[in-house]
Structure formats: structure tokens, C-alpha cells
Amino acid sequence: MRKLLSFLLVVLLLVSCLSACAGREGEDKLTVVCTSFVAYDWAREIVGDTDAVSLHLLADGGRDMHSFEPSAADMVKILESDLFIYIGGPSEAWVDELVQKNELKNTLALLDCLNGNVKYIEHGHEEHTHQVVDEHAWLSVINAALFSDAIGAELCLIDPANEATYQANLDRYLEELSSLAFDYASLGASSDGKTLVVADRYPFRYLFEDCGFSVVAAFSGCSAESEASFATVISLAKEVDEQGLSGVLVTETSDKKLAEIVIANTKNKNAAIYTLHSLQTVADPEHTSYLAVMRENLGMLRAVLE
């Protein structure tokens, strides 16, 4: 990130000033900083009611992680944290530079937990295509369990006094994730081989491949590309007709215009628009949870497959 080097000095000065001040708030607590809502929520589930940890979410207030840029205050939080949790994808290139230049040790890049099983998106056209990491791994409930387990392990390392509590909370949460993963797998098994239609950007690759769904989407990933060709529109509309789908899928940030055009080109023109939440933007993190959103997504998928 271009601005990073220019204000790292400012950040370091702020850190020095804060250190010189009399006792920061919650000095006796461990500080865990997360760049994304999903990591924040998983950590929150594992920490539970213990008061030994102070959790901080950087991309709060509905800010999209794709366009998020940290402030100087955000940098201070990261540099002072006892544990820094981030996704580790292309949208967080600024994190890699920050971690390397400051030699941060207590960090957890969640994509590293996949042991090479990261999916890629083809970008470009014809001979100019290239692969980009698909960072939306959190939408796989199976991956959510892996990530939660890794977060639990890190919390136990920095706070061994509360290890038993963290492990108990983690075990309970993993049971809930396992139950939800089973529900998704069951839906996939009972879908009669139907192909889902996504008239929008496509962050759901990890989730849909877990379920065994076939999918056609207007775009290959979450690029800035927003205009679908006429051929793409006709192809999506034809798929809705042939599969007998009750609707098409969009993300929570969609203006639904493309979906409406696709539906207008179907035979019956009465398909519904179903919204799946990608958890990239969460307006009210304190009253939202990963499990709640993914259960809502499951309901939407059931509806579109009816």
C-alpha cells in the first residue's frame, strides 16, 4: 500500500506517545485485533465471558474489507496488540507489508491454515488471463471450523491461564459449526443436481464447492467488473429456465439491476431475487454472528432450489 511507508513513522510516534502516557485503558487485558468481522466473531465465541481479552475489529461500521484502508489509530492498535488476526488475501496486501516491516510475531493469517488448499480465480480475457487468490474462504463452514480451531490455539498460547475456558467454548462452537456444515451438505445432496445462478459477483466458491453445487455466475469473483455482456445475461436466463429455479442469487451489496435483467429474459419472468450474505460488510457487528448469517444463507438456498 502506497501510503503505508509514509505514515508508519507517524504511527510509531503515536505508539511512543501512548506508551509515555499513564496506563492505557484495559492495561491488564490482552488485546486481540481482527481485520474482518468473521475473525472477530470467531474469537468472540471462543473468548466468551472471560474478561482477560479485549477484542477489536478494524473494519467495523459496514466498511467493505475490499476497500478498507487502516488509519494511524488502526496501526497503533495492531502494533500494540498481543495477537493480530487477518485473512491474508489480496485485499489485505497492506497487512503483509506491515507485518514484515515491523516483525510482528503474534500474528495469524487465516488462509495459511488451509495448507495450500486455497482456491484461485481466473481474471482477464483469453491469452491475458491470470490467477488471483480467492480470499472468501470463510464462507465455507468447514473452513470456519479450521479457522476457529487455529484462533483457539493462539488464544491458549497467549493466555494459558484461561486455556480450559477457551477450549470448552471452542468445543461447543465447533459442534454448532459441524451441525451447520451437515445441513449444507444435506441440502447439496438433495438438490437433484440443479445448477444455481448467481447474477452478481461470485464470492461463494468455497461454500458451493463444499455442498457440491454446480453454479453459473455473471462474474468469476469479486473484481471491480460490474457490466455483464448480453451473452452472459442470456446464458444465465436460459439456465434459470432449464433448471426450473424459483430465483437467482445476488450478494448483499448488489443493486439487483443485473438480476432483474436476467429475470426479464427468462420465459416466465417471475423468478425471485434471493440475497446471500458474503460477510464482507457487516453494519452491526455487535448484533450479528457468523452462525446467524450462514443459517439465513442456508434458508435462501433452500428457497431458490424449491
MIKOL-390792 format. One line per field, with one value per residue (C-alpha): x, y, z; residue in three letters; residue number from 1. Coordinates in nm, 3 decimals, decimal comma. Last residue first. Layout:
REM MIKOL-390792
u: (X / ...)
v: (Y / ...)
w: (Z / ...)
code: (ALA / ...)
pos: (NUM / ...)
REM end
This chain:
REM MIKOL-390792
u: (-3,763 / -3,394 / -3,414 / -3,587 / -3,341 / -3,056 / -3,214 / -3,263 / -2,897 / -2,796 / -3,000 / -2,817 / -2,488 / -2,585 / -2,685 / -2,375 / -2,137 / -2,298 / -2,470 / -2,575 / -2,232 / -2,115 / -2,383 / -2,314 / -2,137 / -1,956 / -1,761 / -1,995 / -2,094 / -2,467 / -2,685 / -2,977 / -3,256 / -3,417 / -3,742 / -3,827 / -4,143 / -4,026 / -4,188 / -3,962 / -3,650 / -3,510 / -3,673 / -3,520 / -3,169 / -3,239 / -3,369 / -3,060 / -2,838 / -3,021 / -3,012 / -2,822 / -2,600 / -2,421 / -2,590 / -2,484 / -2,714 / -2,887 / -3,147 / -3,498 / -3,750 / -3,520 / -3,664 / -3,314 / -3,373 / -3,544 / -3,292 / -3,007 / -3,152 / -3,164 / -2,798 / -2,690 / -2,897 / -2,736 / -2,387 / -2,441 / -2,561 / -2,232 / -2,218 / -2,111 / -1,978 / -1,605 / -1,445 / -1,348 / -1,536 / -1,507 / -1,573 / -1,851 / -2,208 / -2,223 / -2,308 / -2,300 / -2,299 / -2,344 / -2,133 / -2,201 / -1,835 / -1,797 / -2,081 / -1,925 / -1,574 / -1,697 / -1,935 / -1,763 / -1,919 / -2,012 / -2,372 / -2,647 / -2,562 / -2,749 / -2,752 / -2,735 / -2,964 / -2,810 / -3,112 / -3,063 / -3,089 / -2,715 / -2,643 / -2,907 / -2,763 / -2,413 / -2,543 / -2,722 / -2,411 / -2,199 / -2,449 / -2,423 / -2,044 / -2,041 / -2,254 / -2,029 / -1,723 / -1,873 / -1,913 / -1,557 / -1,424 / -1,601 / -1,460 / -1,113 / -1,121 / -1,232 / -0,965 / -0,695 / -0,775 / -0,440 / -0,266 / -0,334 / -0,106 / -0,080 / -0,442 / -0,558 / -0,342 / -0,489 / -0,843 / -0,773 / -0,647 / -0,957 / -1,179 / -1,003 / -1,044 / -1,412 / -1,474 / -1,308 / -1,577 / -1,841 / -1,705 / -1,791 / -1,467 / -1,262 / -1,351 / -0,988 / -0,994 / -0,628 / -0,579 / -0,489 / -0,404 / -0,577 / -0,424 / -0,447 / -0,829 / -0,963 / -0,866 / -0,901 / -0,919 / -0,997 / -0,799 / -0,885 / -0,665 / -0,598 / -0,229 / -0,233 / -0,571 / -0,444 / -0,232 / -0,558 / -0,617 / -0,307 / -0,239 / 0,001 / 0,192 / 0,533 / 0,519 / 0,850 / 0,762 / 0,849 / 0,719 / 0,388 / 0,312 / 0,397 / 0,182 / -0,103 / -0,113 / -0,178 / -0,504 / -0,746 / -0,526 / -0,576 / -0,423 / -0,741 / -0,617 / -0,567 / -0,329 / -0,249 / -0,096 / -0,177 / 0,034 / 0,139 / -0,212 / -0,383 / -0,133 / -0,195 / -0,568 / -0,505 / -0,298 / -0,595 / -0,625 / -0,755 / -1,059 / -1,161 / -1,200 / -1,284 / -1,604 / -1,682 / -2,016 / -1,942 / -1,638 / -1,330 / -1,084 / -1,250 / -1,101 / -1,125 / -1,013 / -0,914 / -0,894 / -1,260 / -1,381 / -1,745 / -1,683 / -1,326 / -1,403 / -1,720 / -1,556 / -1,258 / -1,494 / -1,683 / -1,369 / -1,233 / -1,563 / -1,586 / -1,252 / -0,922 / -0,900 / -0,710 / -0,664 / -0,554 / -0,466 / -0,611 / -0,422 / -0,377 / -0,752 / -0,723 / -0,363 / -0,151 / -0,008 / 0,106 / 0,457 / 0,341 / 0,078 / 0,337 / 0,569 / 0,288 / 0,188 / 0,545 / 0,548 / 0,226 / 0,359 / 0,669 / 0,446 / 0,278 / 0,477 / 0,560 / 0,194 / 0,059 / 0,148 / 0,000)
v: (-2,537 / -2,475 / -2,096 / -2,134 / -2,387 / -2,161 / -1,866 / -2,072 / -2,176 / -1,812 / -1,727 / -2,003 / -1,856 / -1,515 / -1,646 / -1,864 / -1,582 / -1,354 / -1,017 / -0,783 / -0,649 / -0,648 / -0,401 / -0,294 / -0,610 / -0,592 / -0,884 / -1,132 / -1,270 / -1,251 / -1,436 / -1,241 / -1,413 / -1,248 / -1,409 / -1,561 / -1,434 / -1,362 / -1,687 / -1,742 / -1,580 / -1,257 / -1,027 / -1,245 / -1,178 / -0,804 / -0,801 / -0,986 / -0,731 / -0,444 / -0,607 / -0,312 / -0,582 / -0,530 / -0,821 / -1,064 / -1,192 / -1,522 / -1,608 / -1,740 / -2,023 / -2,242 / -2,472 / -2,578 / -2,515 / -2,181 / -2,043 / -2,168 / -1,989 / -1,664 / -1,705 / -1,768 / -1,476 / -1,239 / -1,369 / -1,321 / -0,967 / -0,898 / -0,834 / -0,493 / -0,483 / -0,558 / -0,436 / -0,796 / -1,014 / -1,348 / -1,522 / -1,290 / -1,344 / -1,677 / -2,033 / -2,285 / -2,659 / -2,734 / -2,997 / -2,851 / -2,783 / -2,647 / -2,405 / -2,270 / -2,223 / -2,062 / -1,816 / -1,483 / -1,452 / -1,109 / -1,087 / -1,277 / -1,601 / -1,896 / -2,232 / -2,555 / -2,835 / -3,176 / -3,311 / -3,064 / -3,333 / -3,392 / -3,019 / -2,959 / -3,238 / -3,090 / -2,752 / -2,907 / -3,109 / -2,792 / -2,632 / -2,921 / -2,915 / -2,539 / -2,581 / -2,860 / -2,645 / -2,373 / -2,602 / -2,732 / -2,378 / -2,260 / -2,554 / -2,496 / -2,127 / -2,195 / -2,460 / -2,235 / -1,943 / -1,929 / -2,021 / -1,671 / -1,604 / -1,969 / -2,056 / -1,765 / -1,890 / -2,240 / -2,103 / -1,893 / -2,201 / -2,401 / -2,117 / -2,110 / -2,482 / -2,467 / -2,172 / -2,372 / -2,638 / -2,365 / -2,248 / -1,879 / -1,801 / -1,894 / -1,569 / -1,492 / -1,625 / -1,592 / -1,442 / -1,634 / -1,471 / -1,437 / -1,237 / -1,507 / -1,507 / -1,238 / -1,136 / -1,296 / -1,665 / -1,706 / -1,929 / -2,160 / -2,213 / -2,571 / -2,497 / -2,581 / -2,416 / -2,262 / -2,015 / -1,854 / -1,749 / -1,534 / -1,538 / -1,292 / -1,290 / -1,219 / -0,872 / -0,807 / -0,439 / -0,429 / -0,779 / -0,743 / -0,403 / -0,516 / -0,826 / -0,623 / -0,375 / -0,665 / -0,718 / -0,722 / -0,980 / -1,238 / -1,293 / -1,316 / -1,130 / -1,196 / -0,988 / -1,116 / -0,929 / -0,599 / -0,282 / -0,273 / -0,356 / -0,097 / 0,168 / 0,084 / 0,130 / 0,472 / 0,569 / 0,471 / 0,142 / 0,130 / -0,085 / -0,114 / -0,490 / -0,521 / -0,325 / -0,088 / -0,167 / 0,004 / -0,211 / -0,297 / -0,281 / -0,512 / -0,504 / -0,771 / -0,712 / -1,035 / -1,136 / -1,068 / -1,420 / -1,435 / -1,598 / -1,585 / -1,861 / -1,703 / -1,360 / -1,502 / -1,649 / -1,320 / -1,110 / -1,347 / -1,324 / -0,947 / -0,886 / -0,713 / -0,858 / -0,716 / -0,913 / -0,721 / -0,897 / -0,724 / -0,570 / -0,241 / -0,211 / 0,159 / 0,271 / 0,347 / 0,697 / 0,828 / 0,751 / 0,441 / 0,644 / 0,894 / 0,621 / 0,446 / 0,774 / 0,829 / 0,480 / 0,552 / 0,877 / 0,694 / 0,432 / 0,720 / 0,741 / 0,372 / 0,271 / 0,528 / 0,330 / 0,000)
w: (-0,429 / -0,500 / -0,457 / -0,120 / 0,019 / -0,084 / 0,096 / 0,412 / 0,408 / 0,371 / 0,681 / 0,869 / 0,746 / 0,879 / 1,221 / 1,254 / 1,164 / 1,419 / 1,419 / 1,699 / 1,795 / 1,433 / 1,318 / 0,960 / 0,846 / 0,512 / 0,369 / 0,534 / 0,189 / 0,258 / 0,008 / -0,133 / -0,325 / -0,627 / -0,739 / -1,075 / -1,243 / -1,597 / -1,715 / -2,016 / -1,872 / -2,020 / -1,764 / -1,492 / -1,624 / -1,646 / -1,288 / -1,165 / -1,340 / -1,172 / -0,828 / -0,669 / -0,519 / -0,187 / -0,009 / -0,280 / -0,554 / -0,628 / -0,891 / -0,845 / -0,839 / -1,046 / -1,311 / -1,412 / -1,783 / -1,730 / -1,480 / -1,702 / -2,004 / -1,807 / -1,708 / -2,068 / -2,196 / -1,945 / -2,024 / -2,399 / -2,333 / -2,156 / -1,783 / -1,655 / -1,297 / -1,311 / -0,988 / -0,916 / -0,670 / -0,846 / -1,177 / -1,288 / -1,408 / -1,229 / -1,325 / -1,043 / -0,986 / -0,618 / -0,441 / -0,098 / -0,021 / -0,375 / -0,305 / 0,014 / -0,123 / -0,448 / -0,279 / -0,354 / -0,703 / -0,834 / -0,946 / -1,121 / -0,942 / -1,093 / -0,915 / -1,115 / -1,007 / -0,947 / -0,763 / -0,476 / -0,208 / -0,165 / -0,162 / 0,101 / 0,314 / 0,283 / 0,399 / 0,696 / 0,786 / 0,780 / 1,018 / 1,265 / 1,246 / 1,305 / 1,617 / 1,745 / 1,672 / 1,890 / 2,189 / 2,153 / 2,119 / 2,433 / 2,629 / 2,487 / 2,569 / 2,925 / 2,981 / 2,834 / 3,063 / 3,247 / 2,921 / 2,780 / 2,482 / 2,381 / 2,460 / 2,244 / 1,956 / 1,977 / 1,982 / 1,675 / 1,491 / 1,591 / 1,476 / 1,139 / 1,085 / 1,189 / 0,958 / 0,681 / 0,711 / 0,716 / 0,382 / 0,357 / 0,545 / 0,236 / 0,062 / -0,026 / -0,381 / -0,475 / -0,821 / -1,135 / -1,467 / -1,801 / -2,086 / -2,355 / -2,346 / -2,113 / -1,761 / -1,421 / -1,333 / -0,964 / -0,730 / -0,442 / -0,138 / -0,033 / 0,029 / 0,396 / 0,460 / 0,785 / 0,587 / 0,472 / 0,834 / 0,870 / 1,245 / 1,405 / 1,731 / 1,580 / 1,428 / 1,254 / 1,198 / 0,829 / 0,763 / 0,946 / 0,793 / 0,442 / 0,472 / 0,620 / 0,332 / 0,093 / 0,279 / -0,012 / -0,186 / 0,090 / 0,434 / 0,640 / 0,947 / 1,318 / 1,532 / 1,881 / 2,175 / 2,009 / 2,037 / 1,671 / 1,554 / 1,772 / 1,665 / 1,301 / 1,350 / 1,506 / 1,201 / 0,987 / 0,805 / 0,448 / 0,373 / 0,008 / -0,019 / 0,353 / 0,297 / 0,585 / 0,749 / 1,080 / 1,154 / 0,951 / 1,244 / 1,496 / 1,847 / 2,117 / 2,477 / 2,649 / 3,016 / 3,091 / 3,016 / 2,910 / 2,573 / 2,446 / 2,196 / 2,058 / 2,041 / 1,853 / 1,594 / 1,572 / 1,526 / 1,262 / 1,073 / 1,112 / 0,947 / 1,034 / 1,384 / 1,685 / 2,008 / 2,316 / 2,642 / 2,944 / 3,236 / 3,053 / 2,997 / 2,923 / 2,882 / 3,183 / 3,228 / 2,893 / 2,773 / 2,590 / 2,411 / 2,295 / 2,172 / 1,987 / 1,827 / 1,711 / 1,564 / 1,380 / 1,239 / 1,119 / 0,958 / 0,778 / 0,461 / 0,443 / 0,433 / 0,194 / -0,116 / 0,000)
code: (GLU / LEU / VAL / ALA / ARG / LEU / MET / GLY / LEU / ASN / GLU / ARG / MET / VAL / ALA / LEU / TYR / SER / THR / HIS / GLU / PRO / ASP / ALA / VAL / THR / GLN / LEU / SER / HIS / LEU / THR / TYR / ILE / ALA / ALA / ASN / LYS / ASN / LYS / THR / ASN / ALA / ILE / VAL / ILE / GLU / ALA / LEU / LYS / LYS / ASP / SER / THR / GLU / THR / VAL / LEU / VAL / GLY / SER / LEU / GLY / GLN / GLU / ASP / VAL / GLU / LYS / ALA / LEU / SER / ILE / VAL / THR / ALA / PHE / SER / ALA / GLU / SER / GLU / ALA / SER / CYS / GLY / SER / PHE / ALA / ALA / VAL / VAL / SER / PHE / GLY / CYS / ASP / GLU / PHE / LEU / TYR / ARG / PHE / PRO / TYR / ARG / ASP / ALA / VAL / VAL / LEU / THR / LYS / GLY / ASP / SER / SER / ALA / GLY / LEU / SER / ALA / TYR / ASP / PHE / ALA / LEU / SER / SER / LEU / GLU / GLU / LEU / TYR / ARG / ASP / LEU / ASN / ALA / GLN / TYR / THR / ALA / GLU / ASN / ALA / PRO / ASP / ILE / LEU / CYS / LEU / GLU / ALA / GLY / ILE / ALA / ASP / SER / PHE / LEU / ALA / ALA / ASN / ILE / VAL / SER / LEU / TRP / ALA / HIS / GLU / ASP / VAL / VAL / GLN / HIS / THR / HIS / GLU / GLU / HIS / GLY / HIS / GLU / ILE / TYR / LYS / VAL / ASN / GLY / ASN / LEU / CYS / ASP / LEU / LEU / ALA / LEU / THR / ASN / LYS / LEU / GLU / ASN / LYS / GLN / VAL / LEU / GLU / ASP / VAL / TRP / ALA / GLU / SER / PRO / GLY / GLY / ILE / TYR / ILE / PHE / LEU / ASP / SER / GLU / LEU / ILE / LYS / VAL / MET / ASP / ALA / ALA / SER / PRO / GLU / PHE / SER / HIS / MET / ASP / ARG / GLY / GLY / ASP / ALA / LEU / LEU / HIS / LEU / SER / VAL / ALA / ASP / THR / ASP / GLY / VAL / ILE / GLU / ARG / ALA / TRP / ASP / TYR / ALA / VAL / PHE / SER / THR / CYS / VAL / VAL / THR / LEU / LYS / ASP / GLU / GLY / GLU / ARG / GLY / ALA / CYS / ALA / SER / LEU / CYS / SER / VAL / LEU / LEU / LEU / VAL / VAL / LEU / LEU / PHE / SER / LEU / LEU / LYS / ARG / MET)
pos: (306 / 305 / 304 / 303 / 302 / 301 / 300 / 299 / 298 / 297 / 296 / 295 / 294 / 293 / 292 / 291 / 290 / 289 / 288 / 287 / 286 / 285 / 284 / 283 / 282 / 281 / 280 / 279 / 278 / 277 / 276 / 275 / 274 / 273 / 272 / 271 / 270 / 269 / 268 / 267 / 266 / 265 / 264 / 263 / 262 / 261 / 260 / 259 / 258 / 257 / 256 / 255 / 254 / 253 / 252 / 251 / 250 / 249 / 248 / 247 / 246 / 245 / 244 / 243 / 242 / 241 / 240 / 239 / 238 / 237 / 236 / 235 / 234 / 233 / 232 / 231 / 230 / 229 / 228 / 227 / 226 / 225 / 224 / 223 / 222 / 221 / 220 / 219 / 218 / 217 / 216 / 215 / 214 / 213 / 212 / 211 / 210 / 209 / 208 / 207 / 206 / 205 / 204 / 203 / 202 / 201 / 200 / 199 / 198 / 197 / 196 / 195 / 194 / 193 / 192 / 191 / 190 / 189 / 188 / 187 / 186 / 185 / 184 / 183 / 182 / 181 / 180 / 179 / 178 / 177 / 176 / 175 / 174 / 173 / 172 / 171 / 170 / 169 / 168 / 167 / 166 / 165 / 164 / 163 / 162 / 161 / 160 / 159 / 158 / 157 / 156 / 155 / 154 / 153 / 152 / 151 / 150 / 149 / 148 / 147 / 146 / 145 / 144 / 143 / 142 / 141 / 140 / 139 / 138 / 137 / 136 / 135 / 134 / 133 / 132 / 131 / 130 / 129 / 128 / 127 / 126 / 125 / 124 / 123 / 122 / 121 / 120 / 119 / 118 / 117 / 116 / 115 / 114 / 113 / 112 / 111 / 110 / 109 / 108 / 107 / 106 / 105 / 104 / 103 / 102 / 101 / 100 / 99 / 98 / 97 / 96 / 95 / 94 / 93 / 92 / 91 / 90 / 89 / 88 / 87 / 86 / 85 / 84 / 83 / 82 / 81 / 80 / 79 / 78 / 77 / 76 / 75 / 74 / 73 / 72 / 71 / 70 / 69 / 68 / 67 / 66 / 65 / 64 / 63 / 62 / 61 / 60 / 59 / 58 / 57 / 56 / 55 / 54 / 53 / 52 / 51 / 50 / 49 / 48 / 47 / 46 / 45 / 44 / 43 / 42 / 41 / 40 / 39 / 38 / 37 / 36 / 35 / 34 / 33 / 32 / 31 / 30 / 29 / 28 / 27 / 26 / 25 / 24 / 23 / 22 / 21 / 20 / 19 / 18 / 17 / 16 / 15 / 14 / 13 / 12 / 11 / 10 / 9 / 8 / 7 / 6 / 5 / 4 / 3 / 2 / 1)
REM end
